[in-house]
């Protein structure tokens, strides 16, 4: 069952200095802009946080339109405490002499993008999330805050802590930090990979925009430099592969109590393995992001995206051992068979067009490749997971989605000759959920998670109006 993993003492986190500096950065301030490179040629401006993403810069141009047209590049904004380096400002509005620009990224002038340091990433959360019931959690403590919402991720290059911090004015932040001294690009890459992995597991990808801070002390108490950056938009869905609280999905209290005893969250070791896989593999990171984005997409996009994810994940899992799955494992024998088939084909060259001969020889070259359907089954064989008949039907339908056949005809379980749009939509949604669950099997078994995953076709069965009666016999959670 779900359990809380703790150290003898809570992990100590010093965030007071970080948030003092963060409040100062976000607060509106007067800055001086050097227009031409001449130290005496400066413009007074106002820098403030946008209500959406990024920052706004407002100033007056004495000669409207004289300073740039659509953008300004490579500027230094001077404040009373520090200088801010801005690579690019997009001019959003011009009204007489008033100009408003949007800043999407900036740094304090000494921010170490190429030298090693200790880093912390702070992201404001617009919605409340929890790690509970998904991953084992740890206790942590700050100067004014005690919480169990902390994950310690062990990577090859660093130990990364991800935790939720709430300020006294009830604002919530997701914080990633590491006491390891490393390069900024390494830290940023690890944060991105771990946040995407976390978003996949919880169904909530928290990004949007963030502030990086550097520190010289190992307690991360005194921030020195900072860097602001926009990310992709945050995502929130109702889907997650695991949830170690049976009562969240099962209304029958007795049944839920019984199943609850068999459930557990991902261990920090298992989650760290997933994060390291994402750090090492751009392909996996893209797959996890595709799955997360598809979960919040329309019915026309969701199953197609899951089908692409299944194809990509299959390639990723079997890429190193694909040769052993060929019908003929002996390379010399396979080569000899291809040679003889081509020789036999040449005896028909007078009856075949040159184009036909080229096509057939290409197929002979690929004769020892397993079929796409067989390939998609192989990862499940490798991971020792038995597919049900419904799983196989869903996998077979992935070709419809990949080739744009969104409203496919019913399978043998539906004897009607025609399908109404309503039933077709239900079938598509059902198949999408089946594909999502199969993706969960491959990803979580690959990181050695051996407990139970959510069976989303069953969980969402109330949406089908009894179109698929066999779901009554399926469990809410599937054993890996």
Secondary structure as UniProt FT lines:
FT   STRAND          11..12
FT   HELIX           16..26
FT   STRAND          29..34
FT   TURN            39..40
FT   STRAND          42..49
FT   STRAND          55..60
FT   TURN            64..65
FT   STRAND          71..78
FT   STRAND          83..95
FT   TURN            96..97
FT   STRAND          98..103
FT   STRAND          105..108
FT   TURN            109..110
FT   STRAND          117..125
FT   TURN            132..134
FT   STRAND          138..141
FT   STRAND          146..154
FT   STRAND          159..166
FT   TURN            168..169
FT   STRAND          172..182
FT   HELIX           184..202
FT   STRAND          204..205
FT   STRAND          209..215
FT   TURN            218..219
FT   STRAND          223..230
FT   STRAND          235..236
FT   HELIX           246..248
FT   HELIX           253..260
FT   TURN            261..262
FT   HELIX           268..280
FT   HELIX           282..295
FT   HELIX           299..318
FT   HELIX           319..325
FT   HELIX           331..346
FT   TURN            347..351
FT   HELIX           354..365
FT   TURN            366..368
FT   HELIX           372..382
FT   TURN            383..384
FT   HELIX           389..402
FT   TURN            403..404
FT   TURN            412..413
FT   HELIX           421..446
FT   TURN            447..448
FT   STRAND          452..454
FT   HELIX           456..459
FT   HELIX           461..463
FT   TURN            464..466
FT   HELIX           469..473
FT   STRAND          477..479
//
